[in-house]
Amino acid sequence: MGPLLVLVLVLLLVLLLIQLSTAATTASPMVKTGCSEKCGNISVPYPFGMGDENCYRDGSFKVICNSTSYDPPKLFTGDVEILDISLQGQERQLGYVSRDCYSSPGTWSFRVQAYYSNGSPFTLSETENRFTVLGIGCCQTSIPKGFSSFTLNVTSYENHELVYEFNPCSVAFIVDYNWYNFSTSDLLNFTYNIDGTGSPRVPFVLDWAIAWPSENNKSCEAAQTDMNTYACGSNSVCSESKNGVGYSCNCSHGYQGNPYLENGCQEVECLLRVEPSDLYSGNNTDYDSLRNQVIGSLDIDVR
Protein backbone atom coordinates (compact mmCIF):
# COMPACT_ATOMS: atom_id res chain seq x y z
CA MET A 1 0.00 0.00 0.00
CA GLY A 2 1.59 3.29 -1.15
CA PRO A 3 1.85 6.51 0.89
CA LEU A 4 -0.89 8.23 -1.11
CA LEU A 5 -3.39 5.45 -0.50
CA VAL A 6 -2.58 5.47 3.21
CA LEU A 7 -3.29 9.19 3.44
CA VAL A 8 -6.55 8.73 1.52
CA LEU A 9 -7.66 6.07 4.00
CA VAL A 10 -6.83 8.33 6.94
CA LEU A 11 -8.82 11.19 5.43
CA LEU A 12 -11.79 8.91 4.82
CA LEU A 13 -11.70 7.79 8.45
CA VAL A 14 -11.61 11.41 9.66
CA LEU A 15 -14.58 12.30 7.43
CA LEU A 16 -16.49 9.33 8.81
CA LEU A 17 -15.89 10.52 12.36
CA ILE A 18 -17.10 14.02 11.51
CA GLN A 19 -20.29 12.55 10.05
CA LEU A 20 -20.81 10.43 13.16
CA SER A 21 -20.35 13.50 15.36
CA THR A 22 -22.83 15.52 13.30
CA ALA A 23 -25.37 12.70 13.40
CA ALA A 24 -25.07 12.42 17.19
CA THR A 25 -25.58 16.16 17.59
CA THR A 26 -28.60 16.14 15.28
CA ALA A 27 -30.19 13.35 17.30
CA SER A 28 -30.07 15.36 20.53
CA PRO A 29 -33.53 16.53 21.64
CA MET A 30 -34.24 20.27 21.47
CA VAL A 31 -37.82 20.29 22.84
CA LYS A 32 -39.89 18.36 25.33
CA THR A 33 -41.65 15.22 24.16
CA GLY A 34 -44.80 16.01 22.20
CA CYS A 35 -43.87 19.67 21.58
CA SER A 36 -43.26 21.34 18.22
CA GLU A 37 -39.64 22.08 17.43
CA LYS A 38 -40.10 24.52 14.56
CA CYS A 39 -42.30 27.37 13.38
CA GLY A 40 -41.77 27.56 9.64
CA ASN A 41 -37.99 27.51 9.28
CA ILE A 42 -37.27 28.84 12.78
CA SER A 43 -36.14 26.42 15.50
CA VAL A 44 -37.77 26.89 18.91
CA PRO A 45 -35.62 25.14 21.52
CA TYR A 46 -36.76 24.68 25.12
CA PRO A 47 -37.00 26.71 27.47
CA PHE A 48 -38.92 28.49 24.68
CA GLY A 49 -42.01 26.74 23.43
CA MET A 50 -45.37 26.95 21.65
CA GLY A 51 -48.82 25.63 22.44
CA ASP A 52 -49.27 23.63 25.64
CA GLU A 53 -47.81 25.27 28.75
CA ASN A 54 -45.71 22.15 29.37
CA CYS A 55 -43.72 23.06 26.25
CA TYR A 56 -42.13 26.23 27.69
CA ARG A 57 -40.48 26.99 31.02
CA ASP A 58 -42.76 29.87 32.01
CA GLY A 59 -44.67 32.74 30.43
CA SER A 60 -41.45 34.63 29.66
CA PHE A 61 -40.53 31.95 27.14
CA LYS A 62 -43.93 31.42 25.54
CA VAL A 63 -43.96 32.15 21.81
CA ILE A 64 -46.72 31.94 19.21
CA CYS A 65 -46.49 30.37 15.77
CA ASN A 66 -48.86 32.12 13.37
CA SER A 67 -49.58 29.73 10.51
CA THR A 68 -53.00 31.23 9.77
CA SER A 69 -51.91 34.63 8.48
CA TYR A 70 -48.52 33.68 7.07
CA ASP A 71 -47.13 31.09 4.68
CA PRO A 72 -44.56 30.02 5.72
CA PRO A 73 -45.57 30.55 9.39
CA LYS A 74 -43.97 33.32 11.44
CA LEU A 75 -42.96 33.27 15.09
CA PHE A 76 -44.10 35.98 17.53
CA THR A 77 -43.90 37.08 21.13
CA GLY A 78 -46.92 39.30 21.58
CA ASP A 79 -47.03 41.32 18.35
CA VAL A 80 -43.25 41.34 17.86
CA GLU A 81 -41.84 39.01 15.20
CA ILE A 82 -38.98 36.69 16.21
CA LEU A 83 -36.30 35.94 13.61
CA ASP A 84 -34.30 33.30 15.48
CA ILE A 85 -33.55 31.89 18.93
CA SER A 86 -30.15 30.67 20.09
CA LEU A 87 -29.35 28.39 23.01
CA GLN A 88 -26.27 30.56 23.47
CA GLY A 89 -28.56 33.10 25.13
CA GLN A 90 -29.61 35.37 22.28
CA GLU A 91 -32.80 36.09 20.35
CA ARG A 92 -33.30 38.29 17.29
CA GLN A 93 -36.53 40.24 16.84
CA LEU A 94 -37.89 42.75 14.36
CA GLY A 95 -38.44 46.18 15.90
CA TYR A 96 -40.08 49.32 14.57
CA VAL A 97 -38.18 52.52 13.86
CA SER A 98 -39.01 56.04 15.01
CA ARG A 99 -39.74 58.50 12.18
CA ASP A 100 -40.52 62.19 11.89
CA CYS A 101 -41.57 62.87 8.29
CA TYR A 102 -42.49 65.86 6.13
CA SER A 103 -44.58 66.06 2.95
CA SER A 104 -42.80 69.20 1.75
CA PRO A 105 -40.15 71.57 3.16
CA GLY A 106 -41.47 72.78 6.51
CA THR A 107 -44.75 70.86 6.25
CA TRP A 108 -45.00 68.12 8.86
CA SER A 109 -46.65 64.87 7.74
CA PHE A 110 -46.51 62.28 10.52
CA ARG A 111 -44.47 61.02 13.47
CA VAL A 112 -44.04 57.41 14.65
CA GLN A 113 -42.65 56.59 18.08
CA ALA A 114 -40.82 53.28 18.51
CA TYR A 115 -40.73 51.45 21.80
CA TYR A 116 -39.82 48.08 23.24
CA SER A 117 -40.55 46.61 26.65
CA ASN A 118 -40.05 43.05 27.83
CA GLY A 119 -38.27 43.00 31.16
CA SER A 120 -36.03 40.53 32.93
CA PRO A 121 -34.58 38.10 31.99
CA PHE A 122 -34.46 39.67 28.49
CA THR A 123 -32.19 42.66 27.89
CA LEU A 124 -30.94 44.49 24.81
CA SER A 125 -27.51 43.19 23.84
CA GLU A 126 -24.95 45.92 24.34
CA THR A 127 -22.42 44.02 22.22
CA GLU A 128 -24.63 43.20 19.21
CA ASN A 129 -26.76 46.37 18.88
CA ARG A 130 -26.12 49.98 18.00
CA PHE A 131 -28.31 53.03 18.51
CA THR A 132 -28.59 54.60 15.05
CA VAL A 133 -29.92 57.97 13.88
CA LEU A 134 -30.38 59.06 10.25
CA GLY A 135 -30.64 62.78 9.50
CA ILE A 136 -28.28 64.63 7.22
CA GLY A 137 -26.09 61.54 7.59
CA CYS A 138 -25.77 58.48 9.81
CA CYS A 139 -24.69 58.45 13.44
CA GLN A 140 -24.21 55.30 15.53
CA THR A 141 -23.27 54.68 19.13
CA SER A 142 -23.22 51.78 21.56
CA ILE A 143 -25.91 51.21 24.19
CA PRO A 144 -25.42 50.58 27.93
CA LYS A 145 -25.62 47.09 29.39
CA GLY A 146 -28.82 45.88 31.01
CA PHE A 147 -31.55 47.82 29.21
CA SER A 148 -34.84 45.90 29.05
CA SER A 149 -36.95 48.64 27.46
CA PHE A 150 -36.65 51.78 25.39
CA THR A 151 -38.72 54.53 23.78
CA LEU A 152 -37.45 56.50 20.78
CA ASN A 153 -38.88 59.82 19.66
CA VAL A 154 -37.32 62.01 16.97
CA THR A 155 -38.05 65.61 15.92
CA SER A 156 -36.51 68.21 13.61
CA TYR A 157 -35.27 71.65 14.66
CA GLU A 158 -35.68 73.14 11.20
CA ASN A 159 -38.64 71.04 9.99
CA HIS A 160 -36.47 69.63 7.17
CA GLU A 161 -36.70 72.91 5.28
CA LEU A 162 -33.07 72.77 4.19
CA VAL A 163 -32.72 69.02 3.57
CA TYR A 164 -36.14 67.86 2.40
CA GLU A 165 -35.06 67.04 -1.17
CA PHE A 166 -32.72 64.25 -0.06
CA ASN A 167 -33.93 63.68 3.51
CA PRO A 168 -37.70 64.03 4.14
CA CYS A 169 -37.65 62.01 7.40
CA SER A 170 -35.60 61.81 10.56
CA VAL A 171 -35.18 58.17 11.58
CA ALA A 172 -33.92 56.50 14.79
CA PHE A 173 -33.67 52.84 15.77
CA ILE A 174 -31.74 50.20 17.70
CA VAL A 175 -30.36 47.60 15.30
CA ASP A 176 -28.20 44.50 15.02
CA TYR A 177 -24.95 46.15 13.89
CA ASN A 178 -23.96 43.08 11.88
CA TRP A 179 -27.09 43.52 9.78
CA TYR A 180 -27.25 47.24 9.04
CA ASN A 181 -24.95 48.97 6.57
CA PHE A 182 -25.73 52.62 5.94
CA SER A 183 -26.64 53.70 2.42
CA THR A 184 -27.27 57.29 1.33
CA SER A 185 -30.53 56.06 -0.22
CA ASP A 186 -31.78 55.39 3.34
CA LEU A 187 -31.96 59.16 3.88
CA LEU A 188 -34.54 59.46 1.10
CA ASN A 189 -36.52 56.28 1.61
CA PHE A 190 -36.06 53.91 4.57
CA THR A 191 -37.96 50.77 3.49
CA TYR A 192 -36.57 47.72 5.30
CA ASN A 193 -38.89 44.85 6.31
CA ILE A 194 -42.11 46.77 5.64
CA ASP A 195 -45.09 45.37 7.57
CA GLY A 196 -48.77 45.34 6.58
CA THR A 197 -49.23 48.97 7.66
CA GLY A 198 -46.30 50.23 5.61
CA SER A 199 -43.98 50.67 8.60
CA PRO A 200 -40.30 49.69 8.30
CA ARG A 201 -38.67 47.37 10.82
CA VAL A 202 -35.09 46.38 11.65
CA PRO A 203 -33.65 43.38 13.52
CA PHE A 204 -32.21 43.80 17.00
CA VAL A 205 -30.67 41.33 19.44
CA LEU A 206 -31.78 40.39 22.94
CA ASP A 207 -29.73 38.57 25.55
CA TRP A 208 -31.82 36.11 27.55
CA ALA A 209 -31.24 34.07 30.69
CA ILE A 210 -32.96 32.10 33.41
CA ALA A 211 -33.95 34.47 36.21
CA TRP A 212 -32.22 34.15 39.58
CA PRO A 213 -34.28 32.51 42.36
CA SER A 214 -34.67 35.89 44.06
CA GLU A 215 -33.04 39.30 44.39
CA ASN A 216 -31.17 38.05 47.45
CA ASN A 217 -29.99 34.79 45.87
CA LYS A 218 -28.08 35.58 42.71
CA SER A 219 -25.78 32.61 42.28
CA CYS A 220 -25.74 29.19 40.65
CA GLU A 221 -25.31 27.65 44.08
CA ALA A 222 -28.55 29.27 45.21
CA ALA A 223 -30.35 28.16 42.05
CA GLN A 224 -29.28 24.55 42.64
CA THR A 225 -30.82 24.42 46.11
CA ASP A 226 -34.26 23.93 44.53
CA MET A 227 -34.05 21.24 41.87
CA ASN A 228 -37.74 21.72 41.04
CA THR A 229 -37.00 25.14 39.57
CA TYR A 230 -33.33 24.69 38.61
CA ALA A 231 -33.14 25.00 34.82
CA CYS A 232 -30.01 23.01 33.95
CA GLY A 233 -30.38 19.34 33.04
CA SER A 234 -28.06 16.38 33.47
CA ASN A 235 -24.47 16.67 32.21
CA SER A 236 -24.63 20.46 32.15
CA VAL A 237 -23.10 23.34 34.07
CA CYS A 238 -24.51 26.63 35.34
CA SER A 239 -22.85 30.01 34.92
CA GLU A 240 -23.84 33.65 35.28
CA SER A 241 -25.52 34.86 32.10
CA LYS A 242 -23.97 37.33 29.71
CA ASN A 243 -26.48 40.03 30.61
CA GLY A 244 -26.02 39.49 34.35
CA VAL A 245 -29.74 39.21 35.16
CA GLY A 246 -29.74 35.45 35.67
CA TYR A 247 -27.91 32.26 34.78
CA SER A 248 -27.23 30.20 31.68
CA CYS A 249 -26.81 26.46 31.18
CA ASN A 250 -24.20 24.79 28.99
CA CYS A 251 -23.50 21.14 28.24
CA SER A 252 -20.48 19.74 30.04
CA HIS A 253 -17.29 18.97 28.12
CA GLY A 254 -17.84 15.95 25.90
CA TYR A 255 -21.60 16.53 25.61
CA GLN A 256 -23.77 18.38 23.11
CA GLY A 257 -27.44 19.24 22.85
CA ASN A 258 -29.95 21.28 24.82
CA PRO A 259 -28.75 21.84 28.43
CA TYR A 260 -32.19 23.10 29.51
CA LEU A 261 -33.79 19.67 29.02
CA GLU A 262 -33.42 16.98 31.69
CA ASN A 263 -31.55 14.66 29.33
CA GLY A 264 -30.78 17.16 26.60
CA CYS A 265 -26.99 16.94 26.77
CA GLN A 266 -25.91 13.79 24.95
CA GLU A 267 -22.43 12.31 25.01
CA VAL A 268 -20.56 12.74 21.74
CA GLU A 269 -17.38 10.70 21.81
CA CYS A 270 -15.89 8.54 19.10
CA LEU A 271 -12.37 7.26 19.67
CA LEU A 272 -10.53 5.78 16.73
CA ARG A 273 -7.05 4.35 17.02
CA VAL A 274 -5.19 3.49 13.85
CA GLU A 275 -1.90 1.65 14.16
CA PRO A 276 0.65 1.78 11.33
CA SER A 277 0.53 -2.02 11.12
CA ASP A 278 -3.18 -1.81 10.34
CA LEU A 279 -2.48 0.34 7.30
CA TYR A 280 0.58 -1.28 5.79
CA SER A 281 2.57 -4.45 6.05
CA GLY A 282 5.71 -5.06 4.03
CA ASN A 283 9.46 -5.35 4.00
CA ASN A 284 10.32 -1.85 2.80
CA THR A 285 12.27 -0.52 5.79
CA ASP A 286 12.62 3.02 4.41
CA TYR A 287 8.88 3.29 3.80
CA ASP A 288 8.12 1.84 7.24
CA SER A 289 10.22 4.61 8.80
CA LEU A 290 8.51 7.31 6.75
CA ARG A 291 5.10 5.89 7.50
CA ASN A 292 5.76 5.86 11.26
CA GLN A 293 6.98 9.47 11.21
CA VAL A 294 3.99 10.76 9.27
CA ILE A 295 1.21 8.64 10.73
CA GLY A 296 2.54 7.14 13.91
CA SER A 297 -0.42 6.15 16.05
CA LEU A 298 -3.46 8.16 15.07
CA ASP A 299 -5.94 9.02 17.82
CA ILE A 300 -9.01 10.99 16.86
CA ASP A 301 -11.29 12.05 19.68
CA VAL A 302 -14.42 13.80 18.49
CA ARG A 303 -16.30 15.64 21.23
Residue pairs with C-beta under 8 A, 6 or more apart in sequence:
1 279
1 280
1 282
3 287
3 290
3 291
3 294
6 279
6 280
6 291
6 295
9 279
10 274
10 279
10 295
10 298
13 272
13 274
13 300
14 300
17 270
17 272
17 300
17 302
18 302
20 270
20 302
21 268
21 270
21 302
24 256
24 266
24 268
25 256
25 257
25 266
25 268
27 266
28 256
28 257
28 258
28 264
28 265
28 266
29 257
29 258
29 261
29 263
29 264
30 37
30 43
30 45
30 46
30 257
30 258
30 261
30 264
31 37
31 44
31 45
31 46
31 49
31 55
31 258
31 261
32 46
32 49
32 54
32 55
32 261
34 52
34 54
34 55
35 46
35 49
35 50
35 51
35 52
35 54
35 55
36 44
36 50
36 51
36 55
36 65
37 43
37 44
37 45
38 44
39 50
39 63
39 65
39 67
39 73
39 74
39 75
40 65
40 67
40 70
40 72
40 73
40 74
40 75
41 72
42 75
42 82
42 83
42 84
42 85
43 84
43 85
44 50
44 63
44 65
44 75
44 85
45 85
45 87
45 258
45 260
46 55
46 56
46 57
46 258
46 260
46 261
46 264
47 56
47 57
47 58
47 61
47 210
47 231
47 260
48 56
48 57
48 61
48 62
48 63
48 85
49 55
49 56
49 57
49 61
49 62
49 63
50 56
50 62
50 63
50 64
50 65
53 62
56 62
56 63
57 210
57 231
57 260
60 121
60 122
60 211
62 77
63 75
63 76
63 77
63 82
63 85
64 75
64 76
64 77
65 73
65 74
65 75
65 76
66 73
66 74
66 75
66 76
67 73
74 81
75 81
75 82
76 82
77 93
77 118
80 93
80 94
80 95
80 116
81 93
81 94
81 201
82 91
82 92
82 93
82 94
83 92
83 93
83 94
83 203
84 91
84 92
85 91
87 258
87 259
87 260
89 207
89 208
89 209
89 241
89 242
89 243
89 248
90 125
90 128
90 205
90 206
90 207
90 208
91 122
91 205
91 206
91 208
92 176
92 203
92 204
92 205
92 206
93 203
93 204
93 206
94 193
94 201
94 202
94 203
95 114
95 116
95 173
95 174
95 201
95 202
95 203
95 204
96 112
96 114
96 173
96 199
96 200
96 201
97 112
97 114
97 152
97 171
97 172
97 173
97 190
97 199
97 200
97 201
97 202
98 112
98 113
98 114
98 152
98 153
98 154
98 171
98 172
98 173
99 110
99 111
99 112
99 154
99 169
99 170
99 171
99 190
99 200
100 108
100 111
100 154
100 155
100 156
100 169
100 170
101 108
101 109
101 110
101 111
101 168
101 169
101 170
102 108
102 109
102 156
102 159
102 160
102 164
102 168
102 169
103 109
103 168
104 164
105 159
105 160
105 161
105 162
105 164
106 159
106 160
106 161
106 164
107 159
108 159
111 153
111 154
111 155
112 199
113 151
113 152
113 153
114 151
114 152
114 172
114 173
115 149
115 150
115 151
115 152
116 124
116 149
116 150
116 174
116 204
117 148
117 149
118 148
118 149
118 206
119 148
119 149
120 148
120 211
120 245
120 246
121 208
121 209
121 210
121 211
121 241
121 243
121 245
121 246
122 148
122 206
122 207
122 208
123 145
123 146
123 147
123 148
123 206
123 207
123 243
123 245
124 143
124 147
124 148
124 150
124 174
124 204
124 205
124 206
124 207
125 204
125 205
125 206
125 207
125 242
125 243
126 142
126 143
126 144
126 145
126 146
126 147
128 176
128 177
128 178
128 205
129 143
129 174
129 175
129 176
129 177
129 204
129 205
130 140
130 141
130 142
130 143
130 174
130 175
130 177
130 180
131 140
131 141
131 142
131 143
131 172
131 173
131 174
132 138
132 139
132 140
132 172
132 173
132 174
132 175
132 180
133 139
133 140
133 154
133 170
133 171
133 172
134 167
134 169
134 170
134 171
134 172
134 182
134 186
134 187
134 190
135 163
135 167
135 170
135 171
135 187
136 163
136 167
136 187
137 187
138 182
138 186
140 177
143 174
145 243
145 244
146 243
146 244
146 245
150 174
152 172
152 173
152 174
154 170
154 171
154 172
155 170
156 170
160 167
160 168
160 169
160 170
166 184
166 187
166 188
167 187
167 188
168 188
169 190
171 186
171 190
173 202
173 204
174 202
174 204
175 202
175 203
175 204
176 202
176 203
176 204
176 205
179 202
179 203
180 202
190 200
191 200
192 200
192 201
192 202
193 200
193 201
193 202
193 203
194 200
194 201
195 201
207 241
207 242
207 243
208 241
208 243
209 241
209 242
209 243
209 245
209 246
209 247
209 248
210 223
210 231
210 241
210 246
210 247
210 248
210 249
210 260
211 245
211 246
212 218
212 219
212 222
212 223
212 245
212 246
212 247
213 222
213 223
213 225
213 226
213 229
214 222
217 223
220 238
220 239
220 240
220 247
223 229
223 230
223 231
223 238
223 247
224 230
224 238
230 238
231 247
231 249
231 260
232 238
232 249
232 259
232 260
233 249
233 258
233 259
233 260
233 261
233 262
233 263
233 264
233 265
234 262
234 263
234 265
235 251
235 252
235 255
235 265
235 267
236 249
236 250
236 251
236 252
236 255
236 259
236 264
236 265
237 249
237 250
237 251
237 252
237 259
238 247
238 248
238 249
239 247
239 248
239 250
240 246
240 247
240 248
241 247
241 248
242 248
249 259
249 260
250 259
251 257
251 259
251 264
251 265
252 265
253 303
254 267
254 268
254 269
254 303
255 265
255 266
255 267
255 268
256 265
256 266
256 268
257 264
257 265
257 266
258 264
258 265
259 265
268 302
268 303
269 301
269 302
269 303
270 300
270 301
270 302
271 299
271 300
271 301
272 298
272 299
272 300
273 297
273 298
273 299
274 295
274 297
274 298
275 297
276 288
276 291
276 292
276 295
276 296
276 297
279 291
279 295
280 287
280 288
280 291
282 288
